[in-house]
């Protein structure tokens, strides 16, 4: 037989069984694909059920925390209302307290003390009778204004009374959870309760929420925990309906995927397989013709090469497309190619080695530069921290001489206050840089006017600018343009740039602040005609541990962390900062870019200015095991006219508190024996709402602040205390004390 016949036989022997097996395998694959799609629907239903269970777990956890508070134990409705309003109240959720007769006592969407016109609720008695946390079905909200569900926790107080704490959600809250799931637009996801009433839906919720689901779906959900049925949905299409139950409530989550959408891949794949089969058969026939010609030609080329070798010639390699024939012709040619490739590979290795050496040298140089910058920063930090100690020590010794010169005493006190403020500023800068660079700072997302930001920043930087005799020009061309961000942090950024301009510009210089918009961005520019920035430093001006060279007297002061903070805070706001300078002595220009918000009408407002008055005297107690620190703070407050008692531990504080009344307690947290949290609870329990509790501690993390408020503290300060803020608290406490005295018989 000819080569063409052999090729035909080989292809048919291989192709026909392969096609049969492919058809069988395709059938199995399509079935598996269909099951995989249906399993994906079931997994989505499980995911939604887990999300709902997670939401209920969070709600139950919040209720358990509230149930264990002193306010709940003492049945202090006012404190309980404030706590619930602070912790579990939002636009779509609120807290409610019911008594054992089913009457509503508190509602955090209503002001405390406002009459509640709702009568007894029978479902409250059922929830209390269960004696454990539970989740309700869909029910009408207060006065029938909305549809709600709630997580309920029965609570029994030490007095023997039973209450029901309810964390109530608008059903739109559950609808929002459903819409957050990544589902095809054609799928319908719904949740219904043990009564078969629809609670939430991702589509047409206004039409179907509050109405019964399909009977066949409800009956299937009653028979088994999870499963799948085929039925016609209320939306009018046939669907595979996968359902499952939530574990924390007798709710069912169901997802309806259109049947045609699930089955269509199988039909499409069948047509595709038929087309592929026809193409394969056609390709096989064409291949037989092409390959037979190719093989016959390679035989002829090989025969010609053999005849050339027979007469002593060297055959020139001619590609035939058949490997074996080509190998006979190109053996010597391949050897030369192999040698050339080896030489090229060796050269490539040499180039790679050289590149690695250059990268290693660059990395080592960069590491050395960073290490040198770090050493310079540490030396500067040591210098800056020592500087305030000398005047503080001298002023303290002056006060220790007990001289009768009131002016000298006042001057010494002013020196200590200024230098302590300076130390506190240095430490706050270090902590800010650490928190921001490690991603531990979260910013507020408020709508703020950039004109107001500029005004506040200028107000903060004005003393330094005036002290150095600079001329400040402010051009606010869009005072009501708004951005989204943290007002305090943005003021910090801009005042930092203004202070830098004042410090690095010789006395009598010019500083310009320009506020404008460019496209969709707010642009804030601070320019000066000061010492400028060296071209070598300019690319690194926002890096940590990088500063321009300074003279030995260090007239500018500071740690040089401000620009690193500026860049990090701008990044947190989705903005950026750029630095420009023509060189040393040519001044510098820093430009901030922030995304603009759409300007709405009537957004501008007027700030109210409150007049300050001399603080009225307050009777207060300081509790701190560091008696020197307590005595120093007491001396300051007594000089302001207040009456101060000191206690070194919790037991002494409780003894004093039982003997006489104090309007304010300033408590350290790390006390020996009983800590400040427990002491605050006892003082709050004994005095109720008539006392102000202030935490003064070295612990300033977010969880420490939350823990302090949960223990009953009204205010939280990190040492050293902010005296101006404390003065405002004492003034408010003095007003409260006068009001209490006025209402007593």
Secondary structure as GFF3:
##gff-version 3
##sequence-region A 1 745
A	DSSP	alpha_helix	3	67	.	.	.	ID=ss1
A	DSSP	alpha_helix	70	73	.	.	.	ID=ss2
A	DSSP	alpha_helix	77	87	.	.	.	ID=ss3
A	DSSP	beta_strand	93	99	.	.	.	ID=ss4
A	DSSP	beta_strand	104	107	.	.	.	ID=ss5
A	DSSP	alpha_helix	122	130	.	.	.	ID=ss6
A	DSSP	beta_strand	134	135	.	.	.	ID=ss7
A	DSSP	beta_strand	139	140	.	.	.	ID=ss8
A	DSSP	three_ten_helix	142	144	.	.	.	ID=ss9
A	DSSP	beta_strand	147	156	.	.	.	ID=ss10
A	DSSP	beta_strand	162	170	.	.	.	ID=ss11
A	DSSP	alpha_helix	171	179	.	.	.	ID=ss12
A	DSSP	beta_strand	188	192	.	.	.	ID=ss13
A	DSSP	beta_strand	198	201	.	.	.	ID=ss14
A	DSSP	alpha_helix	205	208	.	.	.	ID=ss15
A	DSSP	alpha_helix	215	223	.	.	.	ID=ss16
A	DSSP	beta_strand	226	232	.	.	.	ID=ss17
A	DSSP	beta_strand	238	245	.	.	.	ID=ss18
A	DSSP	beta_strand	252	258	.	.	.	ID=ss19
A	DSSP	alpha_helix	259	310	.	.	.	ID=ss20
A	DSSP	alpha_helix	323	400	.	.	.	ID=ss21
A	DSSP	alpha_helix	406	437	.	.	.	ID=ss22
A	DSSP	beta_strand	446	449	.	.	.	ID=ss23
A	DSSP	alpha_helix	450	467	.	.	.	ID=ss24
A	DSSP	beta_strand	471	476	.	.	.	ID=ss25
A	DSSP	beta_strand	482	485	.	.	.	ID=ss26
A	DSSP	alpha_helix	487	503	.	.	.	ID=ss27
A	DSSP	beta_strand	510	518	.	.	.	ID=ss28
A	DSSP	beta_strand	521	528	.	.	.	ID=ss29
A	DSSP	alpha_helix	535	538	.	.	.	ID=ss30
A	DSSP	alpha_helix	562	572	.	.	.	ID=ss31
A	DSSP	beta_strand	576	580	.	.	.	ID=ss32
A	DSSP	beta_strand	588	595	.	.	.	ID=ss33
A	DSSP	beta_strand	619	623	.	.	.	ID=ss34
A	DSSP	alpha_helix	627	639	.	.	.	ID=ss35
A	DSSP	beta_strand	643	647	.	.	.	ID=ss36
A	DSSP	alpha_helix	650	659	.	.	.	ID=ss37
A	DSSP	beta_strand	664	667	.	.	.	ID=ss38
A	DSSP	alpha_helix	676	687	.	.	.	ID=ss39
A	DSSP	three_ten_helix	688	690	.	.	.	ID=ss40
A	DSSP	beta_strand	692	697	.	.	.	ID=ss41
A	DSSP	alpha_helix	702	711	.	.	.	ID=ss42
A	DSSP	beta_strand	715	718	.	.	.	ID=ss43
A	DSSP	alpha_helix	723	743	.	.	.	ID=ss44
###
